[in-house]
Amino acid sequence: MLFRQGDLLIQKVEEVPEGAEALKRLTIATGSATGHRHQIRERKSARAYSAGSFEKPVLLLEVTADEATLVHPQHDSIVLPKGVYRIWRQREYTEQGNRYVID
């Protein structure tokens, strides 16, 4: 199952990998240009995790309630059913190298 919200790609996965670190906030990404945030509306409905390495970070979201709503002021909201999701930020190539897309 795949979802997209702006520069985020969200894919349902089986589980949070062992050793993933729980994050304190449910802001999934903050736009560099506008400061707008992709975040979960219902704070107690989900948990965010970081896994991987500095060079290859992995962001995960575990929806612990029946559903959680991912919101952003410039995009339609997405209702995510209970489960675990991996989240990618879109990147683009420039002459200076790869960078995250500015949302």
OpenMM code with the backbone's topology and positions (N, CA, C; nanometers):
from openmm import Vec3, app, unit

residues = "MET LEU PHE ARG GLN GLY ASP LEU LEU ILE GLN LYS VAL GLU GLU VAL PRO GLU GLY ALA GLU ALA LEU LYS ARG LEU THR ILE ALA THR GLY SER ALA THR GLY HIS ARG HIS GLN ILE ARG GLU ARG LYS SER ALA ARG ALA TYR SER ALA GLY SER PHE GLU LYS PRO VAL LEU LEU LEU GLU VAL THR ALA ASP GLU ALA THR LEU VAL HIS PRO GLN HIS ASP SER ILE VAL LEU PRO LYS GLY VAL TYR ARG ILE TRP ARG GLN ARG GLU TYR THR GLU GLN GLY ASN ARG TYR VAL ILE ASP".split()
positions = [
    Vec3(0.0846, -0.1169, 0.0000),
    Vec3(0.0000, 0.0000, 0.0000),
    Vec3(0.0896, 0.1238, 0.0000),
    Vec3(0.0673, 0.2144, -0.0932),
    Vec3(0.1455, 0.3371, -0.1062),
    Vec3(0.0556, 0.4598, -0.0946),
    Vec3(0.1113, 0.5646, -0.0354),
    Vec3(0.0455, 0.6940, -0.0267),
    Vec3(0.1485, 0.7992, -0.0660),
    Vec3(0.1018, 0.9147, -0.1139),
    Vec3(0.1906, 1.0276, -0.1417),
    Vec3(0.1241, 1.1544, -0.0901),
    Vec3(0.2046, 1.2367, -0.0221),
    Vec3(0.1586, 1.3688, 0.0194),
    Vec3(0.2717, 1.4655, -0.0099),
    Vec3(0.2550, 1.5441, -0.1162),
    Vec3(0.3610, 1.6371, -0.1556),
    Vec3(0.4892, 1.5625, -0.1842),
    Vec3(0.5955, 1.5973, -0.1113),
    Vec3(0.7263, 1.5357, -0.1347),
    Vec3(0.7508, 1.4106, -0.0507),
    Vec3(0.6452, 1.3559, 0.0121),
    Vec3(0.6583, 1.2341, 0.0904),
    Vec3(0.5971, 1.1149, 0.0186),
    Vec3(0.6658, 1.0027, 0.0228),
    Vec3(0.6136, 0.8751, -0.0240),
    Vec3(0.6032, 0.7859, 0.0990),
    Vec3(0.4874, 0.7242, 0.1180),
    Vec3(0.4592, 0.6472, 0.2383),
    Vec3(0.4215, 0.5056, 0.1960),
    Vec3(0.4930, 0.4065, 0.2499),
    Vec3(0.4691, 0.2666, 0.2133),
    Vec3(0.4461, 0.1840, 0.3384),
    Vec3(0.3403, 0.1034, 0.3367),
    Vec3(0.3131, 0.0139, 0.4491),
    Vec3(0.4181, -0.0968, 0.4494),
    Vec3(0.4724, -0.1248, 0.5685),
    Vec3(0.5721, -0.2298, 0.5871),
    Vec3(0.5249, -0.3223, 0.6989),
    Vec3(0.5974, -0.4296, 0.7203),
    Vec3(0.5554, -0.5314, 0.8170),
    Vec3(0.5706, -0.4883, 0.9627),
    Vec3(0.6860, -0.4275, 0.9970),
    Vec3(0.7119, -0.3966, 1.1372),
    Vec3(0.8198, -0.2913, 1.1514),
    Vec3(0.8288, -0.2350, 1.2713),
    Vec3(0.9373, -0.1433, 1.3050),
    Vec3(1.0621, -0.2295, 1.3259),
    Vec3(1.1718, -0.1989, 1.2567),
    Vec3(1.2913, -0.2828, 1.2721),
    Vec3(1.3483, -0.2766, 1.4135),
    Vec3(1.4087, -0.3855, 1.4539),
    Vec3(1.4736, -0.3913, 1.5844),
    Vec3(1.5828, -0.2849, 1.5899),
    Vec3(1.5927, -0.2166, 1.7023),
    Vec3(1.6947, -0.1135, 1.7192),
    Vec3(1.6510, 0.0254, 1.6742),
    Vec3(1.5303, 0.0387, 1.6185),
    Vec3(1.4819, 0.1712, 1.5773),
    Vec3(1.4631, 0.2580, 1.7018),
    Vec3(1.4947, 0.3852, 1.6884),
    Vec3(1.4868, 0.4793, 1.8004),
    Vec3(1.3559, 0.5572, 1.7941),
    Vec3(1.2807, 0.5562, 1.9034),
    Vec3(1.1548, 0.6312, 1.9099),
    Vec3(1.1856, 0.7810, 1.9094),
    Vec3(1.1096, 0.8565, 1.8303),
    Vec3(1.1245, 1.0016, 1.8242),
    Vec3(1.0220, 1.0665, 1.9171),
    Vec3(1.0508, 1.1858, 1.9641),
    Vec3(0.9625, 1.2537, 2.0593),
    Vec3(0.8490, 1.3290, 1.9927),
    Vec3(0.8573, 1.3532, 1.8632),
    Vec3(0.7536, 1.4336, 1.7980),
    Vec3(0.6963, 1.3611, 1.6777),
    Vec3(0.5794, 1.4044, 1.6364),
    Vec3(0.5124, 1.3419, 1.5220),
    Vec3(0.5151, 1.4311, 1.3991),
    Vec3(0.6124, 1.5212, 1.3923),
    Vec3(0.6341, 1.5980, 1.2696),
    Vec3(0.7186, 1.5119, 1.1781),
    Vec3(0.6617, 1.4764, 1.0630),
    Vec3(0.7292, 1.3859, 0.9710),
    Vec3(0.8319, 1.4612, 0.8872),
    Vec3(0.7987, 1.5810, 0.8440),
    Vec3(0.8916, 1.6634, 0.7660),
    Vec3(0.8478, 1.8092, 0.7763),
    Vec3(0.9446, 1.8990, 0.7686),
    Vec3(0.9181, 2.0427, 0.7694),
    Vec3(0.9702, 2.1011, 0.6399),
    Vec3(0.8859, 2.1780, 0.5716),
    Vec3(0.9259, 2.2384, 0.4450),
    Vec3(1.0308, 2.3465, 0.4644),
    Vec3(1.1359, 2.3413, 0.3848),
    Vec3(1.2431, 2.4398, 0.3938),
    Vec3(1.1983, 2.5772, 0.3462),
    Vec3(1.1141, 2.5807, 0.2440),
    Vec3(1.0730, 2.7079, 0.1856),
    Vec3(0.9644, 2.7768, 0.2680),
    Vec3(0.8679, 2.7000, 0.3171),
    Vec3(0.7519, 2.7603, 0.3835),
    Vec3(0.7479, 2.7367, 0.5333),
    Vec3(0.8180, 2.6354, 0.5811),
    Vec3(0.8104, 2.5998, 0.7223),
    Vec3(0.6875, 2.5175, 0.7560),
    Vec3(0.6029, 2.4887, 0.6558),
    Vec3(0.4857, 2.4046, 0.6788),
    Vec3(0.5300, 2.2640, 0.7140),
    Vec3(0.4499, 2.1968, 0.7964),
    Vec3(0.4875, 2.0642, 0.8454),
    Vec3(0.3922, 1.9560, 0.7972),
    Vec3(0.4491, 1.8405, 0.7655),
    Vec3(0.3716, 1.7177, 0.7482),
    Vec3(0.3682, 1.6573, 0.8883),
    Vec3(0.2498, 1.6457, 0.9467),
    Vec3(0.2429, 1.5929, 1.0831),
    Vec3(0.1137, 1.5175, 1.1075),
    Vec3(0.1153, 1.4369, 1.2114),
    Vec3(-0.0024, 1.3602, 1.2501),
    Vec3(-0.0914, 1.4495, 1.3358),
    Vec3(-0.2186, 1.4578, 1.2986),
    Vec3(-0.3134, 1.5436, 1.3705),
    Vec3(-0.3418, 1.4901, 1.5112),
    Vec3(-0.3688, 1.3627, 1.5226),
    Vec3(-0.4056, 1.3022, 1.6502),
    Vec3(-0.2796, 1.2503, 1.7192),
    Vec3(-0.2272, 1.3276, 1.8122),
    Vec3(-0.0959, 1.2993, 1.8711),
    Vec3(-0.0851, 1.1620, 1.9369),
    Vec3(-0.1909, 1.1114, 1.9957),
    Vec3(-0.1832, 0.9844, 2.0679),
    Vec3(-0.2148, 0.8647, 1.9788),
    Vec3(-0.2265, 0.8866, 1.8490),
    Vec3(-0.2649, 0.7781, 1.7588),
    Vec3(-0.1466, 0.7130, 1.6875),
    Vec3(-0.0251, 0.7659, 1.7079),
    Vec3(0.0893, 0.7148, 1.6320),
    Vec3(0.2200, 0.7423, 1.7052),
    Vec3(0.3247, 0.6724, 1.6603),
    Vec3(0.4606, 0.6943, 1.7096),
    Vec3(0.5543, 0.6971, 1.5893),
    Vec3(0.6558, 0.7823, 1.5969),
    Vec3(0.7549, 0.7926, 1.4897),
    Vec3(0.8858, 0.7314, 1.5374),
    Vec3(0.9611, 0.6736, 1.4422),
    Vec3(1.0884, 0.6085, 1.4723),
    Vec3(1.1925, 0.6469, 1.3676),
    Vec3(1.3169, 0.6422, 1.4103),
    Vec3(1.4303, 0.6619, 1.3204),
    Vec3(1.5144, 0.5352, 1.3238),
    Vec3(1.5563, 0.4912, 1.2073),
    Vec3(1.6428, 0.3732, 1.1966),
    Vec3(1.7454, 0.4019, 1.0874),
    Vec3(1.8309, 0.3089, 1.0614),
    Vec3(1.9317, 0.3280, 0.9574),
    Vec3(2.0517, 0.4031, 1.0114),
    Vec3(2.1193, 0.4732, 0.9222),
    Vec3(2.2407, 0.5463, 0.9580),
    Vec3(2.2270, 0.6923, 0.9165),
    Vec3(2.3278, 0.7721, 0.9513),
    Vec3(2.3274, 0.9130, 0.9117),
    Vec3(2.3263, 0.9257, 0.7598),
    Vec3(2.4017, 0.8393, 0.6918),
    Vec3(2.4091, 0.8442, 0.5456),
    Vec3(2.2809, 0.7934, 0.4804),
    Vec3(2.2150, 0.6973, 0.5441),
    Vec3(2.0926, 0.6378, 0.4895),
    Vec3(1.9853, 0.6304, 0.5988),
    Vec3(1.9303, 0.7455, 0.6362),
    Vec3(1.8296, 0.7444, 0.7424),
    Vec3(1.6994, 0.6788, 0.6958),
    Vec3(1.6309, 0.6157, 0.7898),
    Vec3(1.5014, 0.5533, 0.7641),
    Vec3(1.4030, 0.6112, 0.8647),
    Vec3(1.2929, 0.6671, 0.8160),
    Vec3(1.1887, 0.7213, 0.9018),
    Vec3(1.0688, 0.6288, 0.8955),
    Vec3(1.0174, 0.5931, 1.0131),
    Vec3(0.9028, 0.5030, 1.0209),
    Vec3(0.7934, 0.5667, 1.1051),
    Vec3(0.6713, 0.5300, 1.0747),
    Vec3(0.5557, 0.5772, 1.1497),
    Vec3(0.4712, 0.4560, 1.1841),
    Vec3(0.4420, 0.4396, 1.3123),
    Vec3(0.3546, 0.3311, 1.3561),
    Vec3(0.2220, 0.3917, 1.3997),
    Vec3(0.1156, 0.3598, 1.3273),
    Vec3(-0.0187, 0.4047, 1.3645),
    Vec3(-0.0718, 0.3019, 1.4639),
    Vec3(-0.0914, 0.3458, 1.5882),
    Vec3(-0.1325, 0.2553, 1.6951),
    Vec3(-0.2832, 0.2555, 1.7164),
    Vec3(-0.3517, 0.3592, 1.6731),
    Vec3(-0.4976, 0.3664, 1.6807),
    Vec3(-0.5550, 0.3027, 1.5541),
    Vec3(-0.6859, 0.3008, 1.5413),
    Vec3(-0.7469, 0.2458, 1.4203),
    Vec3(-0.7034, 0.3221, 1.2960),
    Vec3(-0.6782, 0.4523, 1.3129),
    Vec3(-0.6294, 0.5349, 1.2018),
    Vec3(-0.5661, 0.6621, 1.2572),
    Vec3(-0.4862, 0.7266, 1.1736),
    Vec3(-0.4242, 0.8553, 1.2057),
    Vec3(-0.4255, 0.9400, 1.0793),
    Vec3(-0.4375, 1.0713, 1.0978),
    Vec3(-0.4478, 1.1619, 0.9839),
    Vec3(-0.3185, 1.2399, 0.9662),
    Vec3(-0.2563, 1.2261, 0.8479),
    Vec3(-0.1376, 1.3036, 0.8127),
    Vec3(-0.1851, 1.4318, 0.7467),
    Vec3(-0.1474, 1.5463, 0.8031),
    Vec3(-0.1946, 1.6749, 0.7535),
    Vec3(-0.0782, 1.7622, 0.7085),
    Vec3(-0.1098, 1.8535, 0.6174),
    Vec3(-0.0171, 1.9551, 0.5671),
    Vec3(-0.1037, 2.0651, 0.5073),
    Vec3(-0.0732, 2.1925, 0.5346),
    Vec3(-0.1608, 2.3004, 0.4877),
    Vec3(-0.1758, 2.3122, 0.3359),
    Vec3(-0.0818, 2.2587, 0.2586),
    Vec3(-0.0884, 2.2735, 0.1138),
    Vec3(-0.1314, 2.1462, 0.0405),
    Vec3(-0.1623, 2.0395, 0.1152),
    Vec3(-0.1985, 1.9127, 0.0532),
    Vec3(-0.3228, 1.8559, 0.1196),
    Vec3(-0.3915, 1.7674, 0.0490),
    Vec3(-0.5041, 1.6970, 0.1089),
    Vec3(-0.4531, 1.6093, 0.2223),
    Vec3(-0.5355, 1.5944, 0.3257),
    Vec3(-0.5017, 1.5060, 0.4368),
    Vec3(-0.5089, 1.3602, 0.3904),
    Vec3(-0.4317, 1.2762, 0.4555),
    Vec3(-0.4313, 1.1335, 0.4269),
    Vec3(-0.4640, 1.0600, 0.5562),
    Vec3(-0.5613, 0.9709, 0.5507),
    Vec3(-0.5943, 0.8882, 0.6663),
    Vec3(-0.5207, 0.7550, 0.6499),
    Vec3(-0.4322, 0.7279, 0.7456),
    Vec3(-0.3527, 0.6055, 0.7433),
    Vec3(-0.4145, 0.5040, 0.8391),
    Vec3(-0.4476, 0.3847, 0.7907),
    Vec3(-0.4997, 0.2814, 0.8797),
    Vec3(-0.3906, 0.2297, 0.9740),
    Vec3(-0.4319, 0.1627, 1.0794),
    Vec3(-0.3404, 0.1050, 1.1766),
    Vec3(-0.2347, 0.0207, 1.1052),
    Vec3(-0.1096, 0.0374, 1.1454),
    Vec3(-0.0003, -0.0364, 1.0843),
    Vec3(0.1296, 0.0409, 1.0944),
    Vec3(0.2321, -0.0102, 1.0273),
    Vec3(0.3651, 0.0517, 1.0267),
    Vec3(0.3961, 0.0976, 0.8850),
    Vec3(0.4539, 0.2176, 0.8725),
    Vec3(0.4824, 0.2783, 0.7423),
    Vec3(0.6252, 0.3301, 0.7384),
    Vec3(0.6886, 0.3115, 0.6247),
    Vec3(0.8181, 0.3740, 0.5982),
    Vec3(0.7918, 0.4989, 0.5167),
    Vec3(0.8670, 0.6054, 0.5474),
    Vec3(0.8440, 0.7336, 0.4815),
    Vec3(0.9725, 0.7796, 0.4140),
    Vec3(0.9598, 0.8122, 0.2853),
    Vec3(1.0711, 0.8670, 0.2081),
    Vec3(1.0417, 1.0118, 0.1742),
    Vec3(1.1445, 1.0958, 0.1793),
    Vec3(1.1334, 1.2323, 0.1277),
    Vec3(1.1900, 1.2317, -0.0137),
    Vec3(1.1190, 1.2953, -0.1052),
    Vec3(1.1638, 1.3004, -0.2444),
    Vec3(1.2924, 1.3797, -0.2538),
    Vec3(1.3842, 1.3301, -0.3377),
    Vec3(1.5106, 1.3994, -0.3619),
    Vec3(1.5210, 1.4343, -0.5090),
    Vec3(1.6059, 1.5301, -0.5376),
    Vec3(1.6301, 1.5691, -0.6759),
    Vec3(1.7793, 1.5921, -0.6946),
    Vec3(1.8232, 1.5785, -0.8189),
    Vec3(1.9643, 1.5983, -0.8500),
    Vec3(1.9860, 1.7419, -0.8954),
    Vec3(2.0895, 1.8059, -0.8414),
    Vec3(2.1320, 1.9386, -0.8867),
    Vec3(2.2802, 1.9302, -0.9195),
    Vec3(2.3353, 2.0344, -0.9756),
    Vec3(2.4781, 2.0346, -1.0066),
    Vec3(2.5629, 2.0209, -0.8803),
    Vec3(2.5086, 2.0623, -0.7670),
    Vec3(2.5806, 2.0522, -0.6401),
    Vec3(2.5642, 1.9142, -0.5767),
    Vec3(2.4780, 1.8291, -0.6321),
    Vec3(2.4547, 1.6949, -0.5790),
    Vec3(2.3076, 1.6734, -0.5462),
    Vec3(2.2779, 1.5617, -0.4843),
    Vec3(2.1398, 1.5307, -0.4478),
    Vec3(2.0951, 1.6177, -0.3301),
    Vec3(1.9654, 1.6518, -0.3286),
    Vec3(1.9092, 1.7250, -0.2166),
    Vec3(1.7616, 1.6886, -0.2045),
    Vec3(1.7071, 1.7130, -0.0866),
    Vec3(1.5650, 1.6910, -0.0677),
    Vec3(1.4855, 1.7974, -0.1423),
    Vec3(1.3734, 1.7589, -0.1998),
    Vec3(1.2847, 1.8532, -0.2682),
    Vec3(1.2312, 1.9513, -0.1641),
    Vec3(1.2275, 2.0774, -0.1989),
    Vec3(1.1753, 2.1797, -0.1088),
    Vec3(1.0254, 2.1898, -0.1292),
    Vec3(0.9504, 2.1607, -0.0230),
    Vec3(0.8047, 2.1605, -0.0280),
    Vec3(0.7502, 2.2882, 0.0310),
] * unit.nanometer
topology = app.Topology()
chain = topology.addChain("A")
for resn in residues:
    res = topology.addResidue(resn, chain)
    for name in ("N", "CA", "C"):
        topology.addAtom(name, app.Element.getBySymbol(name[0]), res)
